[in-house]
Structure formats: structure tokens, C-alpha cells
Amino acid sequence: MAQDTLTPSEARRLALGTQGLAGARPARSGPPGVRALRREIDRMGLLQIDSVNVFARSHYLPLFSRLGAYEASALDRLVMGGPQRRGAPAYIEYLGHEATFLPAEDWPLWEFRRDRMRRRYAGPGEWFAEHRDTVDWVRAELTHRGPLRAGQVQRDAERRPRGSWWDWDDVKRALEMMWRFGEVAVAGREGFERRYALAPDVLPERLLTETAGKDEAIRELVRRAARASGVATAADLADYYRLRSRPAVLAAVRDLEAAGELVPVSVRGWERGGRPTPAWRWHEARVPRLTDRATVLTPFDPVVWFRERAQRLFGFHYRIEIYTPAARRRFGYYSLPVLIGDRIAARVDLKADRAASTLLVQSAWWEDHADAGRHGPLLARAVREAAAWQGLDAVSVAGWGDATEALAGELGAARHGDGAGR
């Protein structure tokens, strides 16, 4: 039986459609409510967390890209509110991709990863085993005082006679390792600081005692990755939840293909070494006819977070330049991809000057395929909507980048320094 063949455009539209980024945002009389936020998080499966807050922290952006302007406080309550009065919190933090917000009900699925962390970092001779005094003391602090920020544990430690067995890094390291091992869970955040607690103080017993075997968990995570991706290679499916065992991923793919949930396809242009790269379509995914979204994305959006997939799907090469010396930056400190239709058409480096209520466009660049005349108004609309969502009244555009003139003209924006190296 011949495989289906997708064009590059069909593959892009399929991926965008399954991620909720294909058509226009839903028209609403007010901001999206909690039900809409939950629907989109569940569609993606997780939200990656990043602390950089030049424009907006990364986990806020995917919901804006999909739903438009919403109240960030609603998301805070949903994912950072900590334990609920009844049952489990809706979401919890764990290493689903990197640090991510995940459905709390998925806690049993991640036992295989917690077990790998324990075997890797808690064995004989490892830091955790060699610093039992520190670990035991931190555990006692959480037992007796309940959920605590790392700084609160540190301040209590500073009241104790100083010895050679602990310092601030040790306290933080103990908390982070216990979180990776599953002994500690994040009981919400205060500001943006994690509040650590013993896992039974956050999650109900049924989630702590329920188990999922490694093969079962990986199969379920591959299923979810496929559903969220629309069309994907084995590497795409593995990266979505950072599954490191290629044999386990391929075994899951075979099982899901046999069950009819994954359908083998070929995508034109998806080749390696002159041979087609095997790919699969989620059985319920359909290619949308219309993809007319214009919006900024975070570089940690599931659509582009796997750089190999972004290159293959969109011809989009990206690297974070936060740690690149200013003089060597190509696009800016923290440039955001701009989706227009079914392509990444531009990238913009945005900074919120809240004191002046102004969105500073530090740089703006077209991708090679973009057309300034056709895409200029759409880029301006995406930037204008981003500013309005953040409550910024004005936009100012620097002179760094080949899209700045068109963008400033479309916006009628003020100009500021060239922004080079910012």
C-alpha cells in the first residue's frame, strides 16, 4: 500500500492546525477564560518555563499566540497556585521537556524519569550521597515548616552555626535534586520563585502510589507527542518529551502504527543523505485549508522548540543569543519568531519598557522568503497586538534589521537608537 505524500505546505499546515495556530483567533467579547487556557495547554500537553522576562516570560506566550490577549493572572492561578483545597493541583512542574508545567494527573507517567534521575545522581559517590547532612536537614525543614522558597530555607540555615557541611548552593542543590527524584514537588510559586514541599503535601496519595511501567509511559508520551505534532519524524516524537531511548521510541511508534493511530507518510523535502526521512501522521489530524495567523511565538513554543524540526518544517534556523557577546549577535538578545500564515516570516527582538509604557522593537528581520510589501502589515499587526496584550501604549522601533523600516512605517512608530547588540 503506497504511503500518503505531503507537500511541505501541507506538512506545515498540519503541524500548525494540531497546535491551534492555523486559523484566526476566536472572536470573544472578553478575555479567554480558564476553560480556554486549559484546552490549549492540554492540546500542547505542557508549557515550557523560562525565566527571561525582557518582554514576557516564555510560558505566557504560547497561549497568547493561540488565544490572543488574555489575563496572565488567570494562568498564574491555574499553573502556579499550588495545592488545591480538594484533590491535586491542576498542573505541576517537572522535566517534561525542560522545566515545564504538566498536568498533575500525569505524575505516575514520569516515574521512569524520576528513577533515571535517582540512579544517575543519588548513587554512591555522587553529591547527593556525599551530602546527607545537608539533604536530611533540608528535608526536616520542609517536614516541619511546610512549603518554602529556597531563600527561606537559606535564611534559616544562616541562623545555624556555620560549619563546613553546607552553603547556599548546597541548599538549593539539595532542593533541586529532591525535586528531580520526586521526593519534593513544587507547591506553586511566589512571585516567580518556586515553593518546594514534600510531594505528599502537594499531591494526593493515589497519584503518589499509582505507577506506570517505563514502556507503557513512553508509549503514552509518544502518543501524545504525535497527537500534538500532527506530522512528525521519530526524532520529533522523541524530542517532544525529551525521550532519550531511541529503541523505546521506535517500539512505541511500531505499536501505535499497528493500532492505526500513526499513519506512515512521506513529506517532500524531508530527506537525509538523499533518502526520505520516515514520518508519521496522527490518524485524526487533518490539513486545514486556511492558515492566516499572524503572531509572535516564543522560541520555546512546541512548534519551533526542536531546532531540527523548525529547520525541516519552516526552513527556520534559530539559536538563543542571550549568552552570545553583544558584538557577535546576529538577530538580538532574545528574538521571537513571527508566524505569518504557514511560514515563519520574520523575527523581532522585543523589550517592554514598562516605565514608559512602550514596546521597544530592538531589532526586526525578514526571513529569506518574506515579502515586505505583503508581510509588512501583518508583522505590524502582530507587534501591535503584542504591545496591547502587555498593556503598553506605544511602540518604538530601532534601526537594526532589514524589517525595521517597513515595520516602523506600518506602525507609524517612534524610533530609537539602532539597538545593535542589545
N, C-alpha and C positions, 0 to 999 in steps of 0.2 A: 504494500500500500504506500503510495507516494506521500511524502511529507508535505504539509502546507508550507508555502513560501511567503514570507512577509517582506514588503519593501521597507527601507529604512524609515520612511514616514509612518507607515503602519505600525512599526515596532515602537516608535516614539509615542504615537497617539495611544497605543495600547498601554504603555507604561504610565503615561500621564493620566489616562482615564481611570486606571485602577487606583491611582494615588489621589484622585479627586481634584485633578488640575487640568481637566480638559475643557470644560465649557465655562461660560460666565459664572461668576459667583452668584449664589441665590439672592434674589431681591428680598429684603427684610425691612420691616418698619422700625426695628431697633437692633441692637447688637445681638449676635448669636448667643443663645443660652447654653447652659451646661450640657443639655442633651446633644446639641450640635458639636460641642467640643469633644464630648466622649465618642461620638460617632466617628469623628475624624481621627482621633487618637487610636481607636480600635481599628480603623481602616489601615493606618500605618503600622500598628502593632506596638509602637514605642515612640518616645520623644528623646532625642539625644540632648544632653545637658552640656552647656559650655558657659564658662564664667565671663567671657569677654562682653563688655557692656558699652561699647562705643556708640552703637545705635540702639540695639535691643539684644538681650541675651538670646542665644540661639533657639532655645526651646519654645520661645514665644512666636518665632517667625513661621514655622510650618502651618500653624493654624490661621495666621493672618493670610498667608499665601493661598490657603484653601477657602477660607470663610470671609475674608475681608476684615474690616475693623471690628474688634471685639474687646472686651474689657479684660486686661491682663489679670486683674484681681480675681476674676472668675476662674481662670486657670490656676492661679496660686492656691485658691481654696480647694480646687479639685485634686491637684497633684502634690501640694506641699502642706496640706492642712494637718497631716499626721493622723494618728489613730482616731477612728470614729467612735461615737458613743455605742454603736451596735456593730458587731462584726468587724471585718477587716477594712482598712482604708481602701479607697477605690484603686489607687496606684501606689507603687512603692519604687524605690530606687535600687537598681542593681546593674550589673555589667551585661546588659543585653546586646549592645553594640560596643560603645564605650559606656560611660556612665549614662544611664537612661532612666526615664520614668516608664515603668511597665505595669500592666495590670497586676494587682496584688494576688489575684486568684492564680496567677502563673507561678507563684513561689515554688511549688513542687517541681515544675519543669526545669528549674535551674540547679537542682541538686547535683547534677553531673558536673556543672561548672564550679560549684562550691567545693565539691570533692576534689576536683583538679587543683583548685587553689590551695586547699589544705595539704594535699600531697606535695605540692611544689614548694610551699613557703612555710609549712609548720613542722617539717621533719627534723630529725636530729641534725644539729649543727647549724640550722637556719636561725635567723634573727629571732623569730617568734619563740623558738625553744630556748634560746640563749638569754632571753629577757623575760623569764617567767615572773619575776618580781613585779616588773612594770605591768605586765598583762594582768596578773592577779589583782593588783591594786586598782587598775582601770576598771576591771570587771566589778570589783567591790563598790567603786564609786557609782556605777550605773545601777547596781543592785539596790543600794541604799538611797540614792538620790533621784532615781528615775531618769527620763530623757535629759541629756545635757549636750550643749555645744562643746566642741573641743576646747575653746577658750575657757569655759567654766571648769573643765577638768584641770586645765593648766593652772588656773588661779588657785585651785585647791591644792595642787601639787606644790605650788610656790610657798604655801604656808608650812609645809613639812620641812624638817631638817634636810638640807641638801646633802645628797650622797653622790656616789659615782654611778648609781644604777639607773638614773633617769635624766632626761632633759625634755624640752618641749617637743622636739622631733620624735622622741620615743613615745610620748603620749599620743600624738597624732598618728604615728605609725601603728601603734597597737590598735587604736580605734579603727583605722582603715583596714587592717588585716582581719580583725574580728568581723568587720562588715563583709569582706570578701568571703570569709569562711562561713558566713550565715549565723554566727553566734549573736551578732549585733545587726539591727536593722535601722534604717533612717526613719525617725519618727517625725517627719516633716522638716521644715526649715524655718529659721527665724532670720528675717532679712533674707540673706542668701546663704546663711551658714547652716550646715546640717545639724540636726539634733539627733544624737545617737542614743539608742536604747537597746536593752536586751531584746532579742527577737520575740520572746513570749509576751513582752509588754506592748508589742505593736501588732502582732498577727495572732489570729485565733489558733487554738490547738489543732483544729482539723487541717489547716494548711501546713503547720509545722510537722505533723505526723504523716501526712499523705506523701507518698513517694511516686516517682516516675523513673523507670529504668532509663539508662543512657540512650539506648537505641530508640525507645519509644519517644523520649523527649526530642531527640534530634529529628526524627521523622515528623513530629508535630511542628517543630520550628521551621523545617524546610517547607512544610505545607503552608505555613503562614507567610513565609518569605515569598513563595510562589504566588500566593493569592495577592500579596501586596505589590508584587513586581509586574504582574501581567504577562511579561515575557522575560525570560532570564536564562543565562548560562548556569552551569554548575558553580562557577566561581561567584556569580552574582548571588546565588542562593546561599552559598556558604558565608559570604561577607555580611549578609543582612543581619545575622545574629552572631557574627564572628565565630563560626563553627570551624574549628581547626583540623578536624579529621576528614580529609577528602574521601577516604573509603566509606566512612559512615554517611557522608552527604550523598555520595553516589548510590549507596544502598537504599537510602531514603527516596532518592529520585526514582530508582527502579521500582520500588514498592508503589509509589504514587502514580507512576506511569501505568503499572499493571492494574491499578484500581481505577484508571481512567480520569484521574484528577490532573495529571500532567500530560499534555499532548506534544509530542515532538514536532518541532518546526525548524525551518531554515530561515535565516534573515540575511538578505543580500547585503554584502559588505562586512558581515561578521565572519571574518576569516582569520586564521592564524597559520603561518607557514604555508600559505597557498591552499589550505583546506578549510571547509566550512567549520565553524565552531558549533558544536551541538547546543541546541537551545530548546526550551520547552515553554509552552503557553499554558497558563492556568485555564482549566477547562471551561470556566464560566466567564472568562474575560472576553470582551468584545471590543473591536476597534471603533471608537467614537467617530462620527462623521465630522464633528466640529471641534476644533481646539483653538479657542480665541482668547485664552487667558493672557493677561499682561501683568506680571507681578515680580517683585524681588523674592529671591529664595535665600535661605541660609546655606552656606557651604556644607552644613550638616543636615540638610534635608535628605530623606531617603532617596529622592530622585537623583541626587548627584553625589552623595557622600562616598560611594565607592568610585574612586577616580578612574579605574579601568573601565567601569561601566559607563561613566559620564563621557569618556573619550569615545567609546564604541557607539553609544546611543546618540550623542549630540555632537560629536567632534569637538568636545569641550575639554580643554586641558586646564587643570586648576591646581594651585598649591597655595597654602596659607603663607602669608608673608609677614606675619607678626614677628617672627623671630629672624627675619632677614634684615640685615643692616639697612637703614633708611635709604642710603645712596644706591643700593642694589635692588630695591623693589621695582617690580615691573608694572604692577597694577595698583598697589596701595596696601595699606596696613591690614585691612580686613574687608576686601572687596566682596560684594554679594552678586551672585549670578542673577540675571534678569531673564525670566522666561517670557517670550512673546510667541503666541501660537504654539507650535510644537518644537520650537528651537530655543536654545539659549542664545539670545541675540546680542547681549551686552553684559557688562559688569560695572558696578558702581561701588565706590568706597564711601560709605555714609557715616556721618558723625552727628550726633544730636547735641547741639548747643542749647541746653535747657534754660540757661540763664537768659539767653537772648531769644528763646522760643524759635530757633531757626535750625533747619536741617541743612548741614553743610555737606555738599557733594564734593568730597576731596579729590576724586578722580572719576572719570567715566570713559569707558572704552567700548567700541563696537567689536563684535566678533567678525571674522573674515567674511562671512556670508551675508552680514546685515546690510540693509539699505537705509541710509539716514533719512531719506525723504519719506519712506514708508513706515519705518520703525520709530522715527523721532517722536511723533505724537504719542505713541504707545509707551515709549520709555518715559516720557514726561508724565503721562498719566500714572504709571507705576510709582514714580518718585513722589508725585503729589499725594497719592493715596497713602504711601508710607509715612509721609510727614504728618498728614491729618490723623492717622492712627496713633501716632506718638504725641498728638496734641501740640504740634509745632506749627506756628502760624506762617512762617516764611521759609523759603528755600534760597540758599546761596550756592553758586556753582564756581568751583575753582577752574583753573585753566589747564589742568594736567589731564591729558587723554583726548583721543580723537573724537569722542562723542560729546565733549563739553560744550562746544559752540552750538550744536543743534539742540542740546538739552536746555541750555540757558535761554536760547531763543524761543523754544516752545513754551517754557515756563514763564518767560518774562522776568527771569530771576536776577537778583543782585549777583555781583561777582566778588570773589575774594582772592587772596594770594594763590599762586599757581598750585599749591598743595603738594608739590613734588616731594616724594619721600615720606609723606605723612602716614 
